[in-house]
Amino acid sequence: MIKQSEVFRTIENQRNAILCNTDTYPRQLLATLDLQFTQYADIITGIRRCGKSTLVEQLMRKHAAESLYVNFDTPPLFGFTLDDFKTIDILIEQTGAHFLFFDEIQVVEGWEVYVRSKIDAHKKVVVTGSNASMLSRELGTRMTGRHISHRLMPFSYTEFLGYKKLEPNLESLELYMRLGGFPAYLQTMHAELLTDLATDVLYRDILVRYGLRDELSLKMLMTFLMGNVGNLVSGNKLTQPLRIKSPQTVLDYMAYMENAYLLFSIPKFSYSYRSQVVNPKKIYSIDLGLQALLSPSFNDDEGHRLENLVFIELYRQGAEVYYYNEGGSECDFVVCRNHTPEKLIQVCAEITHDNQEREYDGLTAAMNTFSIDKGLIITMNQNDISYHNGCEITTMPVWKWLSSSE
């Protein structure tokens, strides 16, 4: 167990730091969090350094007199165990805290047992963590039906505009695509912050959490995927060039990266689950600033990066997303509700005479397959409405689509 005096001192230092740090940008998620529902814990997950701690601090300042805040991802609390929560109980009793904010609690084995006990005691609990598995294994046991899940990401385009005091247009969109949305990086412009972030995710959220030893293969896979956003990848085809033992190991590593919110994959749309599993998946990064830093490619594929940007926004909205590929026709995004296609989106940096037929044919093929009469093409800066084979197609600049989709 950690010394009680050390826990007290650490929590007091964290509290003082929060109350002094009032100059932070309010996140959009802040307005949706209602701390009146004490029968549920609010679970906020997202990649490291996307602003979870700042969001919790903003919440805490609203209820400072009745709040207890603990960030477990700090050296004095490394090794914190379930038994150490007895010290937290003493603080709760001494301070009369009603609102309990637990930051990066996933590092404590069995944390859900303690959180459930606080909910049963009618305390309001807000928890953050940097791993999506919090939403499956831990929350699927003692927290079933007693939590509300929220996902925080790096700044959206509209948050970026607000933070930078910019207007929605092509120029600000290109800046956002170059810098990304990690708040600390935007504040300091030190690239080392993004490099350190990637290292932290690989080591602390993947290698340590899953007990892996093959650090080199994991790094090589991450680098390869960051350089191939928007492309199809298959475990079978990556084993030999990356010298990874088996396709299943590749898929496992990719799943670990997804759990850490570093990279994402979407399957081919099919009504057959087996078809979704066996077909290659499309890969996307959580953030374009991070992707640009980690990518080994010297060829800046604007079209694929734009596609990545569109995916990030769809993911932010909680959309159920697939890609379409049938008979040689491709459509970038099939957006579904309960596995029923509702929207079709094609992404292209610019519609030109050379690519127009391919982009329209891919979209209209998907529209005909799913009997959807309206489709959308997202570009960097083109506006248009046209009709093809009885289908209405709207072409829209990405900066306008992002501004309207918030």
C-alpha positions as CSV (number, residue, x, y, z in Angstrom):
1,M,0.0,0.0,0.0
2,I,1.0,3.6,-0.6
3,K,1.6,5.7,2.5
4,Q,-1.6,7.6,3.5
5,S,0.4,10.8,3.9
6,E,1.7,10.5,0.3
7,V,-1.8,10.0,-1.1
8,F,-3.1,13.0,0.8
9,R,-0.2,15.2,-0.3
10,T,-0.5,14.1,-4.0
11,I,-4.3,14.7,-4.1
12,E,-3.9,18.1,-2.4
13,N,-1.2,19.1,-5.0
14,Q,-3.4,18.0,-7.9
15,R,-6.4,20.0,-6.5
16,N,-4.4,23.2,-6.1
17,A,-3.0,22.9,-9.6
18,I,-6.5,22.5,-11.0
19,L,-8.0,25.5,-9.2
20,C,-5.1,27.6,-10.4
21,N,-5.4,26.6,-14.0
22,T,-8.5,28.4,-15.2
23,D,-7.3,29.3,-18.7
24,T,-8.5,26.3,-20.7
25,Y,-10.6,26.0,-23.8
26,P,-14.2,24.6,-23.0
27,R,-14.8,21.4,-24.9
28,Q,-18.1,20.7,-26.7
29,L,-18.6,17.6,-24.6
30,L,-18.7,19.7,-21.5
31,A,-22.2,20.9,-22.3
32,T,-23.6,17.4,-22.6
33,L,-22.4,16.1,-19.2
34,D,-25.1,16.2,-16.5
35,L,-23.7,15.5,-13.0
36,Q,-27.2,15.2,-11.5
37,F,-27.6,11.5,-12.3
38,T,-25.9,9.9,-9.3
39,Q,-27.1,6.4,-10.1
40,Y,-24.8,6.3,-13.1
41,A,-21.0,6.9,-13.5
42,D,-19.9,9.0,-16.4
43,I,-17.1,7.2,-18.2
44,I,-14.9,9.4,-20.5
45,T,-12.4,7.6,-22.7
46,G,-10.1,8.7,-25.4
47,I,-6.5,8.7,-26.5
48,R,-3.9,10.1,-24.1
49,R,-3.5,13.9,-24.1
50,C,-6.7,14.6,-26.1
51,G,-8.0,16.7,-23.2
52,K,-9.7,14.3,-20.8
53,S,-8.0,15.7,-17.7
54,T,-8.7,19.2,-18.8
55,L,-12.4,18.3,-19.3
56,V,-12.6,16.8,-15.8
57,E,-10.9,19.8,-14.4
58,Q,-13.5,22.1,-16.0
59,L,-16.2,19.9,-14.5
60,M,-14.6,19.9,-11.1
61,R,-14.3,23.7,-11.0
62,K,-18.1,23.9,-11.3
63,H,-18.4,22.0,-8.0
64,A,-15.1,22.7,-6.4
65,A,-16.3,22.8,-2.8
66,E,-17.9,19.4,-3.0
67,S,-15.4,17.6,-5.2
68,L,-12.5,15.2,-4.8
69,Y,-10.1,14.8,-7.8
70,V,-7.5,12.1,-8.2
71,N,-5.3,11.5,-11.2
72,F,-3.9,8.0,-10.8
73,D,-1.4,8.4,-13.8
74,T,1.2,10.2,-11.7
75,P,4.4,8.7,-10.2
76,P,3.5,9.1,-6.5
77,L,0.4,6.9,-7.1
78,F,2.0,4.3,-9.3
79,G,1.3,0.9,-7.7
80,F,-2.1,2.1,-6.3
81,T,-4.2,-0.9,-5.4
82,L,-7.8,-1.6,-4.5
83,D,-6.8,-1.5,-0.8
84,D,-5.5,2.0,-1.2
85,F,-9.0,3.2,-1.9
86,K,-9.4,3.1,1.9
87,T,-7.4,6.3,2.0
88,I,-9.7,7.9,-0.6
89,D,-12.6,6.9,1.6
90,I,-11.0,8.8,4.5
91,L,-10.7,11.9,2.4
92,I,-14.3,11.7,1.2
93,E,-15.4,11.5,4.8
94,Q,-13.2,14.4,5.9
95,T,-14.2,16.7,3.1
96,G,-17.8,15.6,2.6
97,A,-17.1,15.3,-1.2
98,H,-20.1,14.4,-3.3
99,F,-18.6,14.6,-6.7
100,L,-15.7,12.2,-7.3
101,F,-13.4,12.6,-10.3
102,F,-11.1,9.8,-11.1
103,D,-8.6,10.4,-13.9
104,E,-6.8,7.6,-15.8
105,I,-8.3,5.1,-13.3
106,Q,-7.7,2.1,-15.6
107,V,-4.2,1.7,-14.1
108,V,-5.8,0.4,-10.9
109,E,-6.7,-3.2,-11.0
110,G,-10.3,-3.8,-9.9
111,W,-11.2,-0.1,-10.0
112,E,-14.8,-0.9,-11.1
113,V,-15.5,-2.5,-7.8
114,Y,-14.7,0.7,-5.9
115,V,-16.6,2.9,-8.4
116,R,-19.7,0.7,-8.1
117,S,-19.6,1.0,-4.3
118,K,-19.5,4.8,-4.6
119,I,-22.5,4.8,-7.0
120,D,-24.4,2.6,-4.5
121,A,-23.5,5.2,-1.8
122,H,-25.2,7.9,-4.0
123,K,-22.0,9.7,-5.0
124,K,-21.6,11.2,-8.4
125,V,-18.6,9.6,-10.1
126,V,-16.8,10.7,-13.2
127,V,-14.1,8.4,-14.6
128,T,-11.6,8.8,-17.4
129,G,-9.3,6.3,-19.1
130,S,-7.1,5.9,-22.2
131,N,-8.2,2.5,-23.3
132,A,-11.4,1.4,-25.1
133,S,-11.3,-1.9,-23.3
134,M,-12.7,0.0,-20.3
135,L,-16.0,-0.2,-22.2
136,S,-15.9,-3.9,-22.5
137,R,-14.2,-6.1,-19.9
138,E,-14.3,-3.9,-16.8
139,L,-17.5,-2.1,-17.5
140,G,-19.2,-5.3,-18.7
141,T,-19.0,-6.8,-15.3
142,R,-19.8,-4.9,-12.1
143,M,-20.7,-1.7,-14.0
144,T,-23.3,-3.1,-16.3
145,G,-26.2,-0.8,-16.5
146,R,-24.6,1.7,-14.1
147,H,-22.6,3.9,-16.4
148,I,-23.0,6.3,-19.3
149,S,-20.1,6.3,-21.8
150,H,-18.6,9.3,-23.5
151,R,-15.8,9.5,-26.0
152,L,-13.4,12.5,-26.2
153,M,-11.1,13.1,-29.1
154,P,-8.6,15.7,-30.1
155,F,-10.1,19.1,-31.1
156,S,-12.7,18.9,-33.8
157,Y,-12.5,21.4,-36.7
158,T,-15.0,23.7,-35.0
159,E,-13.1,23.5,-31.7
160,F,-9.9,24.1,-33.6
161,L,-11.5,27.2,-35.1
162,G,-12.7,28.5,-31.7
163,Y,-9.3,27.8,-30.1
164,K,-7.4,29.5,-32.9
165,K,-10.0,32.2,-33.4
166,L,-10.3,31.4,-37.1
167,E,-13.2,31.3,-39.7
168,P,-14.3,28.2,-41.5
169,N,-12.6,28.3,-45.0
170,L,-10.1,26.4,-47.1
171,E,-7.1,28.1,-45.4
172,S,-8.1,27.2,-41.9
173,L,-9.0,23.7,-43.0
174,E,-5.6,23.2,-44.5
175,L,-4.0,24.4,-41.3
176,Y,-6.1,22.0,-39.3
177,M,-5.1,19.1,-41.6
178,R,-1.5,20.0,-41.1
179,L,-1.5,20.5,-37.3
180,G,-4.3,18.2,-36.1
181,G,-6.2,18.7,-32.9
182,F,-4.1,17.7,-29.8
183,P,-4.5,20.7,-27.5
184,A,-1.0,20.7,-25.9
185,Y,0.6,20.6,-29.3
186,L,-1.5,23.4,-30.6
187,Q,-0.5,25.4,-27.6
188,T,3.2,24.8,-27.7
189,M,3.9,23.7,-31.3
190,H,6.6,21.3,-30.0
191,A,6.6,18.2,-32.2
192,E,8.2,16.3,-29.3
193,L,4.8,16.2,-27.6
194,L,3.4,14.1,-30.4
195,T,6.4,11.9,-30.5
196,D,6.2,11.3,-26.8
197,L,2.5,10.7,-27.1
198,A,3.0,7.9,-29.6
199,T,5.7,6.4,-27.3
200,D,3.4,6.5,-24.3
201,V,0.6,4.8,-26.2
202,L,2.8,2.1,-27.5
203,Y,4.6,1.4,-24.2
204,R,2.0,2.1,-21.5
205,D,-1.3,1.3,-23.3
206,I,-0.1,-1.6,-25.4
207,L,3.2,-3.2,-24.5
208,V,2.7,-3.1,-20.8
209,R,-1.0,-3.5,-20.7
210,Y,-1.0,-6.7,-22.9
211,G,2.4,-8.0,-21.8
212,L,4.0,-7.9,-25.2
213,R,7.7,-8.2,-25.9
214,D,8.1,-7.7,-29.6
215,E,8.5,-3.9,-29.5
216,L,10.1,-3.6,-32.9
217,S,7.3,-5.4,-34.8
218,L,4.7,-3.3,-33.1
219,K,6.5,0.0,-34.0
220,M,7.0,-1.2,-37.6
221,L,3.3,-2.0,-37.9
222,M,2.3,1.4,-36.4
223,T,4.6,3.2,-38.8
224,F,3.4,1.2,-41.8
225,L,-0.3,1.9,-40.9
226,M,0.3,5.6,-40.4
227,G,1.7,5.8,-43.8
228,N,-1.2,4.0,-45.4
229,V,-4.3,5.7,-44.1
230,G,-7.2,5.3,-46.4
231,N,-5.7,2.1,-47.9
232,L,-6.9,-1.5,-47.6
233,V,-4.7,-3.7,-45.3
234,S,-4.8,-7.4,-44.6
235,G,-3.1,-9.4,-41.9
236,N,-2.0,-12.0,-44.4
237,K,-0.1,-9.5,-46.6
238,L,1.7,-7.8,-43.7
239,T,3.3,-10.8,-42.0
240,Q,6.3,-11.1,-44.3
241,P,7.3,-7.5,-45.0
242,L,7.0,-6.7,-41.2
243,R,8.5,-10.0,-40.1
244,I,5.5,-10.7,-37.8
245,K,4.9,-14.4,-37.0
246,S,1.3,-14.7,-38.1
247,P,-1.7,-12.8,-39.6
248,Q,-3.5,-13.2,-36.2
249,T,-0.6,-11.4,-34.5
250,V,-1.0,-8.5,-36.9
251,L,-4.7,-8.4,-36.2
252,D,-4.1,-8.5,-32.5
253,Y,-1.7,-5.6,-32.7
254,M,-4.1,-3.6,-34.7
255,A,-6.9,-4.3,-32.2
256,Y,-4.6,-3.1,-29.4
257,M,-4.0,0.1,-31.3
258,E,-7.7,0.6,-31.7
259,N,-8.3,0.0,-28.0
260,A,-5.7,2.8,-27.4
261,Y,-7.5,5.1,-29.8
262,L,-4.4,5.4,-32.0
263,L,-5.7,3.9,-35.2
264,F,-9.0,2.6,-36.5
265,S,-10.2,0.2,-39.1
266,I,-13.5,-0.1,-40.9
267,P,-14.7,-3.3,-42.7
268,K,-16.2,-3.8,-46.1
269,F,-20.0,-3.5,-46.0
270,S,-21.7,-6.9,-46.3
271,Y,-24.8,-8.5,-44.8
272,S,-22.5,-11.4,-44.1
273,Y,-20.4,-11.1,-41.0
274,R,-17.9,-13.6,-42.3
275,S,-17.4,-11.5,-45.4
276,Q,-16.7,-8.5,-43.2
277,V,-14.1,-10.5,-41.3
278,V,-12.2,-12.0,-44.2
279,N,-12.0,-8.9,-46.4
280,P,-9.3,-6.3,-46.0
281,K,-10.0,-3.3,-43.8
282,K,-9.4,0.4,-44.3
283,I,-7.1,2.1,-41.8
284,Y,-7.4,5.6,-40.4
285,S,-5.5,7.6,-37.8
286,I,-7.0,9.4,-34.8
287,D,-5.3,12.7,-35.8
288,L,-3.7,14.1,-38.9
289,G,-1.0,16.0,-37.1
290,L,0.1,12.8,-35.4
291,Q,-0.2,10.8,-38.7
292,A,1.9,13.3,-40.6
293,L,4.7,13.1,-37.9
294,L,4.7,9.3,-37.8
295,S,4.2,8.5,-41.4
296,P,7.3,7.3,-43.3
297,S,5.9,8.4,-46.6
298,F,7.3,11.4,-48.4
299,N,4.3,11.5,-50.7
300,D,1.6,13.6,-49.1
301,D,-1.5,11.9,-50.4
302,E,-4.0,14.7,-49.9
303,G,-6.9,12.6,-51.0
304,H,-6.3,9.9,-48.4
305,R,-5.6,12.4,-45.7
306,L,-8.9,14.1,-46.6
307,E,-10.6,10.8,-46.4
308,N,-9.1,10.3,-42.9
309,L,-10.4,13.6,-41.8
310,V,-13.9,12.7,-42.9
311,F,-13.7,9.4,-41.1
312,I,-12.6,11.1,-37.9
313,E,-15.7,13.3,-37.9
314,L,-18.0,10.3,-38.6
315,Y,-16.3,8.5,-35.8
316,R,-16.7,11.5,-33.5
317,Q,-20.5,11.4,-34.3
318,G,-20.6,7.7,-33.3
319,A,-21.5,6.7,-36.8
320,E,-21.6,3.0,-37.9
321,V,-19.2,3.1,-40.9
322,Y,-18.2,0.7,-43.7
323,Y,-16.6,1.0,-47.1
324,Y,-18.3,-0.3,-50.3
325,N,-16.4,-2.4,-52.9
326,E,-18.4,-4.5,-55.4
327,G,-17.7,-5.3,-59.0
328,G,-14.8,-2.9,-59.2
329,S,-16.9,0.0,-58.0
330,E,-15.8,1.7,-54.7
331,C,-17.5,4.2,-52.3
332,D,-15.5,5.4,-49.4
333,F,-18.1,5.5,-46.7
334,V,-21.4,3.6,-46.1
335,V,-23.0,5.2,-43.0
336,C,-25.5,2.9,-41.4
337,R,-28.0,2.8,-38.6
338,N,-28.5,-0.7,-37.1
339,H,-26.6,-2.1,-40.1
340,T,-29.0,-0.4,-42.6
341,P,-27.3,2.0,-45.0
342,E,-28.6,5.5,-44.7
343,K,-25.9,7.8,-46.2
344,L,-23.2,7.3,-48.9
345,I,-20.1,9.5,-49.0
346,Q,-17.3,9.7,-51.5
347,V,-14.2,11.6,-50.7
348,C,-11.9,13.2,-53.3
349,A,-9.5,16.2,-53.0
350,E,-10.8,17.6,-56.3
351,I,-13.1,16.4,-59.0
352,T,-11.4,16.6,-62.3
353,H,-12.0,15.5,-65.8
354,D,-9.6,12.6,-65.3
355,N,-11.2,11.2,-62.1
356,Q,-14.8,12.3,-62.5
357,E,-16.2,9.1,-64.0
358,R,-14.5,6.9,-61.4
359,E,-15.7,8.9,-58.4
360,Y,-19.3,9.3,-59.7
361,D,-19.6,5.7,-60.8
362,G,-18.4,4.4,-57.5
363,L,-20.9,6.5,-55.6
364,T,-23.9,5.8,-57.9
365,A,-23.1,2.1,-57.9
366,A,-23.5,2.1,-54.1
367,M,-26.6,4.3,-54.3
368,N,-28.2,1.8,-56.7
369,T,-27.2,-1.2,-54.5
370,F,-28.8,0.3,-51.4
371,S,-31.7,2.2,-53.2
372,I,-30.5,5.6,-51.8
373,D,-31.3,8.4,-54.2
374,K,-29.0,11.1,-52.7
375,G,-25.2,10.9,-52.3
376,L,-22.5,13.2,-51.2
377,I,-19.0,13.9,-52.5
378,I,-16.7,15.8,-50.1
379,T,-13.8,17.7,-51.7
380,M,-11.4,20.3,-50.5
381,N,-13.2,23.3,-51.9
382,Q,-15.8,22.5,-54.6
383,N,-19.6,23.2,-54.5
384,D,-22.0,21.5,-56.9
385,I,-25.2,19.6,-57.4
386,S,-25.5,17.2,-60.3
387,Y,-27.6,14.3,-61.4
388,H,-26.3,10.9,-62.7
389,N,-28.4,8.0,-63.7
390,G,-31.4,9.4,-61.7
391,C,-29.2,10.0,-58.6
392,E,-28.8,13.4,-57.0
393,I,-25.2,14.1,-56.0
394,T,-24.1,17.0,-53.9
395,T,-20.5,18.1,-53.9
396,M,-19.4,20.0,-50.8
397,P,-16.2,21.5,-49.4
398,V,-15.0,19.6,-46.4
399,W,-14.7,22.7,-44.3
400,K,-18.4,23.5,-44.9
401,W,-19.4,19.9,-44.2
402,L,-17.4,19.8,-41.0
403,S,-18.9,23.1,-39.9
404,S,-22.5,21.9,-40.6
405,S,-22.1,18.5,-39.1
406,E,-21.2,19.6,-35.5
